[in-house]
């Protein structure tokens, strides 16, 4: 049950700033949940045609649905790297999804690595305090899963990077 819920989250595609073909991308992501084998074929063909980040992401999602975890993690990583290179603003979302996939695949060390990439703010992408907290918390969970609870505690007890601008008015 937990596996299926997590797959639903992975299929939630990032909002691409300029997909090479938004209709094809939406069809591929939808197909990934219904018929992963066909979605993988579609994504492979599209990737060969030069579809960029979108087919790599779709391929990773389809591979997760097909439980081809190792291949999916490689394609999530390739999508994250391609997104960083393209500076399309989607790398953080892709790294977060890659980390979720790594946790489903019971590979917490990979999840830590992917979350560290997201926290590095690729391309100078801004992170809201909430998004940063989510990434840090998830990275702490991955450290615990990897058998490194001391690292998790260090992450959770580190001072925040952002301090909210709290006004005393109305208090």
N, C-alpha and C positions, 0 to 999 in steps of 0.2 A: 504494500500500500504506500509506504513512504517513498519507494522507488518511483511509482507512478506519479505521485504528487510532485516529486522533484523533476521528473521529465517534463511535466506541464510547465514548470518554471523555466526550464531550459529552452523550451519551444517559444517562449515569449521573446520575440526577436527585438533587438535594439532598433531604434528609429534611425535608419541609415540616413545620413545627410544627403547623399547622392547615389542611390543604388544604380547599378548598371542597368537593371531592368526590374522595377518594383513589382510588376505583375508576376513576372517569372519567380522572383524571390518569394512572394507571398504564396504562390502555388507550391513551390518547393518545400517551404516550411510546413504548410498544411499537409502535404503529402508525407512528410517525414513522420508524422504521428499516425497516419493511417496505413501507409505502405512504405516502410523504411527502405526496402530493397529498391523500389522504383525511384524513391527520392534520391538515393545514393547514385543511381544511374544518371538521373537528371543532373545532379550536382557535378558529377565527374565530367559529363559532356559539357556543361556550362563552364566549368573551370578550364577545360582544354580550349574553349573558345575565348578565354580571357575575361571571364566575368568578375574577376577581382575578389574582394572580401566576401561578398554575399554568397557565392556558391561554396566557399570554404566553410562558412558558418552553417549553411544548410546541410552540408555533408556531415559536419560534426554532430548536428542535432539528429540527423537520420541514423548515424552510427550509434549514438547513445540509445535511441529507441530500439535498435537492433542488438543492443548489448555488446557492441564491438568497442568496448571501452578504451583499449589502448590506442586504436586507430582514431577514435573520436578525440582523445586528448591531444594527439599530434595535430589534428586538424583545427581544434580550438586554438592551439598555440600558433599554428600557421596563420589563422584568421586574425589573431591578436597582433602578430608581428606585421602582417600586411596592413592592418588598420593603422598601426603606428607609422609605418612607412608612408601610407597615403595621407596621414594626418587628417583623417575624416571625422575625428571626434568620437569614435565609437569604441576605441581600444579599451577603455575602462570597463564598459559594459561587457565586452567580449571576454576580458580577463576574469571578470566576476563570474560569468557563465562557465568559463573554463574551470574555475575553482569549484563551482557547484558540481560539475561533471566529475572532477577528480575525487571529490568526496563521495559521490555515488559509486565510483569505481574503486573506492577504498584505497585511494592513493593520496593520503593527506600531504605528503611531501610535495607533490606536484601542486596541490591546492595552495600551499604556502607560497610556492614559487610564483604562481599565477597572481595571487593576491598582492604579493610584493611588487609585481610589475604594475598592477592597477594603482597601488598606493604611490608609485613613483610619478604619477600624473603625466603619462606619456603625451608628448607634444604640448606640454604646458596646460593641459586641460584642468580646469578648476574642479574641485571637489567641494560639495557642501559639507558642513560639519556632520550632518546626518549620514551622508554617503560615506564619509571617512570613518565614522563610528561603525557603520555596517561592515566595511571592509576590515577594519581592525578587529572587530568582534569575531568575524568569520575566520580571520587568520588565527586568532587565539584558539578557536574551536579546532582548526586544522592542526595546530601544534599539539593540543591535547590528544587528538586522534593519532598523531604520530608518536605519542609517548613522551612528549616534551612539555609537561604542564608548567615547568618553571619558566619557559619562554612565553607561554600563554599568560601567566601572571605578570610577567614583565611588561607585556603589551598592554594588558588591562590596567596596570597601575602607573603607566607612564603619563606625564602631564599632557593635557590636550594641546594640540597645535592652535586651535581656535578658541578664543574666549568670546562668548556672546557679549554684545554691547547691551548691557542691561541698564536701563535708566531707572532712577529712583522715583520718578513721577508715578503717582498712582499707587505707591506701595504703602 
